[in-house]
Structures are given as structure tokens and as C-alpha cells.
Amino acid sequence: MVKQTIQIFARVKPTKKPTADYSVDCEEQGSNLEFVVPRDLADGFINNKRENYKFRFQKVFDQRASQEEIFETIAKPVADNVLAGYNGTIFAYGQTGSGKTFTITGGAEHYNDRGIIPRTLSYLYHHFSKDSSMIYTTQISYLEIYNEAGYDLLNPQHEASHLEDLPRVTIMEDSDQNIHLKNLSLQQSANEEEALDLLFLGDTNRMIAETPMNEASTRSHCIFTIHLCSKEPGSATVRCSKLHLVDLAGSERVGKTGVGGQILTEAKYINLSLHYLEQVIIALSEKNRSHIPYRNSMMTSVLRDSLGGNCMTTMIATVSVERKNIAESMSTCRFAQRVALIKNDPLLNEELDPALLIVRLKKEIQSLKEELALVTGEQRSDKLTQEEIQ
């Protein structure tokens, strides 16, 4: 498959509060999100500041957009590519309280509020049940990065009353620069119900706190990953792909939130990791840049393939159009425009199943021995038994 740029979408959070002057212009080839920011008279009558700021996306979802529409437009095409053997990533980015967690995970009040993760799980397992031509196996992992430390949200051996009770996940890099996550468990999920139980377990263990910007603010980055392998019955060729569904912690201005203590420390870690993410984005968008600073943070290390690597990646920019949040919303949109410049190189992840390959080779050896015995007329004593072949 040819290189392709990261797709970017924007979602406007519903609000009943006074909004800034903004507009959504939908066209056949994309959508524009435009903000109108009147010049501040305090800056004087001679003021050359722009008043109109326009940002282009694949599609902008206005306040009326449903969770189903988000899934059908954004997540379903990525899930289809993962079923075909390609890696996929969907990540939400925006300020605190702009709707990232609602978009990725969903709300708990109504069934229709389900987010991208539960809808994707439902879609995948429905596909498995309908497709009898392939054998599918799935595993799930759930990583939380809190204050630059990784935690396994799904480890069944630990009862967690505090996040620190969970196993610490560390990063290891092999000689081929592939990232491996030590102590991150992979949990088998045979059906949708088991997968949703794992999602519920992980969400229960997440770090959530109340801030002035958001009554239930996620204070960490979370990466829910579906590991999928598929093969035709009897075939030695297996396709193994993975789908990262990422809920990034919210960017926020520390002075604006008016927090202190632990939440202030969390905010500093969050902003620092998002700064490192922006550094990676800037480096990738610049031509002829030899060094990409993935190693600066755990999050960028884990998402290395998603950013400029072997992956089909989609970003959802969540924006609040309340007047007090326009500066942060425009900052989110500017970030998305940089992300759209990055080119990934998705590859079909096919490999040979070692166990099936060994069985096939043993059968070929046995067949050759029988042919040789037929030609020479000799009875061979080294014939493989059925147990040895299997």
C-alpha cells in the first residue's frame, strides 16, 4: 500500500453556554471549521490581527453529531483495514473537558452514548460470527500512562485500590528498534461480552479526578489495544494486526484551571508529554528531518508506529466553542493541521504460523521418503508416525 497522510477530523462539543462566532462549512472533499475572533479594542485602533481563522478537516462534526455517526465515519473504515491485516490507530486530542473520553469510550447513562471502543468491539465480533472462511483470535491490552509511568489496567493478579497497586509497565527496545512493553498483559477475549468486561475493568482502574475545567477529568493517557490474528483453516499464513484506540489526557493551562497539589503535578506531566508529542509531530512534518524524538516520553515511544510508521492513523480533534475556550480550541486545530502533514507507511502484516509450517514441512518430508522408497524398493525404518507429524 502506498504511503498515506494521517486523516484528521474535528468534533464540536455540544454546549448550552454562549458560544464564540464559529461556522462549519461542509464540502464534498472535506469540511472547514472557521472561528471569528473580533479584534480587541484594548490593543488600539491600529490592529492588524486576523479576525477569521479557518481550519480544514476531512470532516467536521457539529454539536448535533451522534456517536453512531462518529463510529460509522471514523472508526469503521479503520476497523475494516485492521480486519484486512493492517495496523490502525485512532486518537482523540483536545483540551480538558472537550469530549475526548466521551468520543473514545462513551457515556454511561444511555446505550446510544457508547463510544468508539465499545462500538468497534461490537462490530469486530459481529464480523467474526458471520465470517466462517477465517479463524480469528483476539487479545486485549489496556495501558495507562500516568505521570510518565505505565500501568497495566487489566492484570487479573492484582486487586487495585490505588493505581500504584497495578503492575508497572516498562519499555524495552530490540535491535530492530521495535518497542516491547514489559509487564503489559494480553487478555484473551472470545466474544464481545468478555471484551466489554475487560473494558469495564480497565475503566474502573483509571485515574480520574475533578478539576475546575471538568467534573470527571481523566488525568492520564490511556491506550486500549485490540490484537487480532486471522487465518484460513489449514493455512500456514497468518495475519496479525493491532488497533490502538487512544484517549489522551486533556491539554490545559495550569493558570486557568486554578488547581494545586497533586492535580497541579498531574497537569504538568500531562502538558509536558503533550509537548513531546507536538515535538514529534513537528519533526515528522519537516522534510529531511533525520532524528525524530520518540524516546522523549513513554507515550510517543508506544505510539511510534502510529506516527510515521506502519499504521493507518486517524486523529479526532475535540473542540469546545464556548467563548472562554476559543484560544485552546484554535490551538487544537493548529495541532491537527500539522498532524495532517505526516505520512505513514501501512504494510500488510502477514507471517507464517511456525506450528503449521512445521507440520507442513514434516508432511513434505514424509511424502519424499515414501517416493524415495518406491523408487529404490527399500523399506525405510525412519518413517514419521502420525504423532510425530502433528
N, C-alpha and C positions, 0 to 999 in steps of 0.2 A: 504494500500500500504506500502511496506517495505521502510525503510529509504534509501535515495539515496544521493550521493555526488552532489555538485554543478558542473554543466558542465562548462568547460572553452573553449573558442575559441579565436583565435588571428586573427587580420586583419591588414595587412601591407598597410600603406597609399601610394598611388601612388605618385611618385616624378620624376622629370626630373633632379634633382640635383645629384651630386656624392653621391653614397651610400657606406655604410660600406660593408665589406665582410660578406654576410649572405646567408643562404640557407634554403629552405623549403623542407622537406622530408616527403612525404605523404605515409602512410601505411594503410592497411585495418582497423586496430584497432586504428588509430589516426595519428597525424602529429607531426613532430618535427620542431621547429624553432631554427636554430643554428647561432650564431654570432661568427665571428673570430676577435679577438682584438689583434693585434700584441703587443708584449712587447715593452715598452717604453725604448729606449736606455738611456734616462736620468736617469733611475733607476739603471744603472750599468749593467755590463755583467753577474753578478751572480744574476739572477732574476727568482724566482720560480712562478711568476704569471701565471695563466692559460691563454691560448690563445683561447680556444674553450669553448663556453658556449651554452649548448643545453637545450631547454625547450620543454616539451611535452604538447600538447593540444588535445582536441577531433578532432579539425581540424584547420589548419592554412590557411587563405585566403590570397593569394599573391596579388600583385598590380593589377592584371587583374580581380579580382573578381567583379561581378556585384551586384547591390543592390538586384536584384531578387534572386540571388544565396544565398545571406546573409539571406533573408527572408525565403526562402524555407528550408534551412538547420537549421537555428537557431530559428526563430520566429514561424514558422508554427507548429512545434511539441508542443511548449508551448501553443499556441492558442488552439490547439486541446484538450489539457488537461484542459484548462480553460473552454471550452465548455462542458467537461465531469464533471465539478464541482470542480476542483482543483484550488487552487491559483497558480499564476505564476508571476515570476519577470525576466526581462531581464535588465541588467545594463551594461553600457559601461564605461570603466576605462582606463585612459591613460594621457599622458602629454598634455599640451596645444597645439592645432594645429595638433593632431594626427588623427583626423577624427571621434571623438565621436558623435558630433551633426549631421554630415552628415550620419553616420550609423543609428542613432536612429530616427532623424526627416527627414533628406534628404536635397537635394539641391533644389533651386527654379528655376533653369534655364531650366531643361528638365523633362518631365514626367517620364522618366526612372530613374531619380535621387531620386524618392520617397524613403523615409527611412522605417524603421521598423514600426513606428507608423501608417502612412497612409496606408501602405500595410496590416497591421494587421486589421485596421478598415474595409478596403475593403473586406478582407477575411471573417471576422465575419459576416458582414451584408449580404454578398452573401450567407453564410451558413444559416442565419435566413430565407432568402427568399425562400430557397429550402427545408427547413425542416418544413413541415406542422404538424408534430406529436408533436411539442413542442411550448409553448408560451414563447417568450423571451422578457425581458425588460432590457434596458441598461441605465446606468448613467455614467457620466464622471466627473472627478475632475482633476485639474491641479495645483500642488503645486510647488512654487518656494521657495528655501531656500537660502537667500542672507545675507551674514554677520551674519549667525546663527539666522536669523529671518525668519519666514514663511509668505508667502503671497499667497492669492487666486488669481490666474490668470484669473479666469472665472466668477467672481462676476459681474452680469449684472447691479447692482445698482450703480456701481462706474465707473465714467469716469477717466481713469488713464493717466495723462500726465507725472507723475512720479510714480515710484514703490511704494513710501510711500503713495500714494493715495489709494492703494488697501487695502482690509481688512487684518489685521494681523491674522495669524493662530497660535493658541497655542495648546500645547499638554496636554491632560488630560489622566490619567491612572486610571482604575477602580480597584475594589478589586481583580479581577481575573488577573490583570496585562495586560489587553487589552488596547491598545492605541486608543484614540479618538482624532480627530483633530477638535477643536472648530473653527468655522467661515470658514471652508472649504466647499464650496458649492458643491452639486451634481447636475449636469445639465442633464436633460433628453435628449436623442438623439434617435429619432425614426428611423433614416435612416443614411446612410453613409454621405450624404451631410451635415446633421446637425452636425454630429460628426466631420467632417473635418472643418466646420465653427468654432467649439469650439477650435480645434487645432490651427487654424489660429489666433483666438482671443488671445489665451494664448501665442503663439509665438510672437505676436506683443507686448505683455506686458513684455516680458523677458528682463532682464538686459544683454545688450551686449556692449562690449567696444573693442577698438582696442588696441592691445599690440604688442610689437616687435616680439613676437612669432607667432601671429595670427592676421590677419586684422579684423576678426569678432569673437572675443573670448567670449564665454559665461562665465559670471562671477558668476554663481550660480549653484546650483544643482536643477534640475527640475524632478518632478515625475508626469508623465501622467498616470492616473489610469482609467481603464475600469471596471466598476462594473456590473456584469452580473447575472441575475436571470433567471432561466428557470424551467418550469413545464409542465407536461402533462395536457391537458384540463380536468377539473373536479377533478384533483388530489390535495390532501392536502399537498403533499410532494413537496418542492421547493428546488432547488439547487442554492446557491448564492456563486459565486466565484469572484475573482478580479485579474486583470492583471496590475502589475506595469511595466511601461516602463520608465527607468531611464537614464537621461543624466547627469552624474556627471561633475562638473566643472573640468577643467584640472589641474593636478598637475604641478608645475613649480618651478624652482629655482629662487628665487627673485633676486639674484645677476646676473643671466644670462639674465633675461628679461630686466633689466635696467629701471624699472619703479619707479614712486614715487607717492605721494599724495594718491588720492582715490584708484587708481588701486593697489598701494602697500598695502593699508589696505585690499582690497578685496583679494589679493593674500595670505596675512597672514591668513585670515579667511578660505580661501579655503584649504590651506595646513594644518591648524590645524584640520579642520573637516575630511580631508582625513587621517590625523594621527590617529584620534579617530577611524575611520573606520578600519584602519590597526590594532589598538589595539584589536578591537572586533574580527577581523579575526584571529589574533594570539591566543587570548583566546579560541576561538571556536576550533581551530586546535589542542590545547593542551588537552590531555586526563585528566580526573579527575579535570578539572577546574570548581570550583563551582560558581564563580562570573564572569559574562560577562558584561563589562562596556557599555551597550547600552545607558544609560542615559547621557553619556558624551557629546553627541551632538544631535541636532534635527534630523539630517539625520539618524543616527544609531537607534534612537528611532522609527522613522517612518518605517524603514526597518527591524525592529526586527523579524517579521515573515519570511522575505526573507532570513535572515541569521540564520540558525539553527532552524527554526520554521516550521510552517505549510505552506509549499510553495515548488513549483518546480522552482528552480532558475538557471539562466544561466548568465554567465559573458562573455563579449566581451572585450578582451584586445586590444586596438588600439595602434599600434606601428609605429613610424617613423624610417626608416632605413637610413636617412641622417647621415653622419659621426658625425656631431656635436650633434646628439640626441641619440647616441647609449647607453650612460650611463643611460639615463632616460628610454629608451625602455627596457633595461635589468632589470631595477628596476620594471617596469610594469609587466614583465614576471615572476619575482620572486614573486611579489604580487599574481599573478594568481595561481602560484603553491601552495601557502598557501590556497587560496580560495578553490582549488580543494579538500582539505582535509576535508572540512566542510560537515557534513551530515545533511540534512533536513528530516523532517517527514511529508510529504504531506498527508492530510486527505481529504476524500470526504466531502464537505460542504453541507450536506443535513439537512433540518429542516422542521418542519410542518408550513404551512401557517396558522396563527391564525384565519383569517377571514373564510377560507374554513373549518377549523377544527370545528369552532363554528357552521357553517351551517350543517355540517355532524352530529354533536352531537345533534343538535336540531331535525334533521330528525329522528335520532335513538330514541330520547325521544318520539317523536310523534308516531312512529311506536309501541313502547312499550305500550303507553297509549291506542292505538287502540286495541292491543292484549288483554290488561287487561280488557277493556270494553267488548270485545267479550266473554271473559271467565266469567265475573261476570254478564253480561247482563245489566249493568248500563250505563246510558247515562252520559258522563262526560262533565262538563262545562268548563274545563280548556284546551280544545283543542287549539293547537297553530294555528294561522292563517298563511297564506302563507307569509304575510308581516313580521310577527314575525320570521319566519324561515329564510327569506332572510336577 
